[in-house]
Amino acid sequence: MRRLMTRLPLRGRLALLTALAVAVAVAACATVSWFLVRGQLYRELDGRLHAMSGPPPAGDLGTHRPRGWPEIRDALTNCRSTPVGTGETRYAGPYVIQQAIAADGRACVIQDRGGLTVTEADAQVAAGTRPDALHNGKGVDSQGKSVRVRILTVGYPAEDASGNPVRFAISTAIPLDEAEGPLGNLALLLVAVSAAGVLLSAGAGLMIARASLRPVDRLTDAAEHIARTEDLDTRIPEHGHDEIARLSQAFNTMTGALAAARDRQQQLIADAGHELRTPLTSLRTNIDLLLRSQDSGRELPPDARRRLLVSVKAQMVELSSLVGDLLELARPAEGQPARETVALHEAVERAVERARLRGPELTVELDASPWFVRGDPGQLERAVVNLLDNAVKFSPPSGRVRVRLDGGELTVRDEGPGIAPEDLPHVFERFWRSPSARSLPGSGLGLSIVARVVGEGGGRVTLEPAEGGGTVARVVLPGSPVRPD
């Protein structure tokens, strides 16, 4: 069964499971119905048997003699176990069998009333140990035909020839054909109806499966179309709020995210190519000059040669920094990035020392109180260094940079020209640089890296104009003033 289910398509499995479920339900209902009808028919037979037997007498037989007492008395007096018949029927119709049972359990047949097999329960009734017995059994009707019957045995008191009290029982039986015939026909009818119901349910299940899986087919077609054409703009219509609609929404969201990621990747490649072109062109030009002077035999003056080599070195440093920034931005976001307790104030102190080396003519003031956060130590320190590099780059000669860490808020204020209001929304975009900063060294990736690292740490970063001129960078990171255990 499991192998068959794995080979069938999904709609075939749904149709098969629907048919099986309906088959089980129909079979259960048919079985219950059959037993209910059987019980009703048996109750009707039992009612007829009680009506024909009458209530068990509770006194003298002179007052409570059973019907047909003369024949019963003769049967008890001349007890014979072999049915005797004349071909006539004198009691209750040809389908009723009746016999007497002596107190010792012997069967005493009544003329022209057939015979019955005496069971232990019948003998107990005749002996007076139980009032009556109702059961199925076997017998012979008045024509000598063997039949299965429903038997009711009722006990009666009597007296023998000496006047001593004795007991006997009368067994009355009706052939079970009156119940089992209709039950057989009912069973055949229920089987036919159940088979038809299962076939109809299988067809209905197949139709329902096709209708239900039509949205899944559209989803499959869309996925195959995207696989063939890489067209991530493909969308699936969303209707309703059921599971299929949720799947369609999730698929559209996924393709939208993939399209956005592809666009960002293409933009990154385009921007990287543009930014790499400038230092590479400068490097190639300087190296060509050096090679041409060497090949032509006309050596460059020492000062010119040195300036070229210094320029080559500067371009190599800029190129290395740009490649490092690109690698950092191209790093995929980790599902569970490395997390450990970082003393942010110590990272700020190290970054300030590096900033002082890069801007020896500047004054870098530091006021940092202890603050511990969760994150990657190297990434956090690089973010702080990028903020300070930005402040150093835009600060005037002999300017001042104020760095303060208090209560989880890091502020870096410079005395530079500031940022125009129309440029503030773009400062954290990749490769973006304001018109006034395009002549300065840098790739425009530093603040993008800061925004990414701070976002991964659950914080936020903003840039805003400072009072009196300059720019203030604010970084807020969740943490604690004491190191957690």
ABEGO torsion letter per residue (X at the ends): XAAAAAABBAAAAAAAAAAAAAAAAAAAAAAAAAAAAAAAAAAAAAAAAAAAAEBBBABBAAABBBBGAAAAAAAAABBBABBBBAGBBABGEAABBBBBBBAAGBBBBBBGAEBBBBBAAAAAAAAGABABBBBBBBBBBAAGBBBBBBBBBBBBBBBBAAGBBBBBBBBBBBBAAAAAAAAAAAAAAAAAAAAAAAAAAAAAAAAAAAAAAAAAAAAAAAAAAAAAAGBAABBBBBBEABAAAAAAAAAAAAAAAAAAAAAAAAAAAAAAAAAAAAAAAAAAAAAAAAAAAAAAGBBBBAAAAAAAAAAAAAAAAAAAAAAAAAAAAABBBBABBBBBBBBAAAAAAAAAAAAAAABAABBBBBBBBBBBBBEBAAAAAAAAAAAAAAAAAABBBGBBBBBBBBGGBBBBBBABAEBBAAAAAAAABBGBBBAAAAABBEAGAAAAAAAAAAAAAGBBBBBBBBBGEEBBBBBBBBBBABBBX
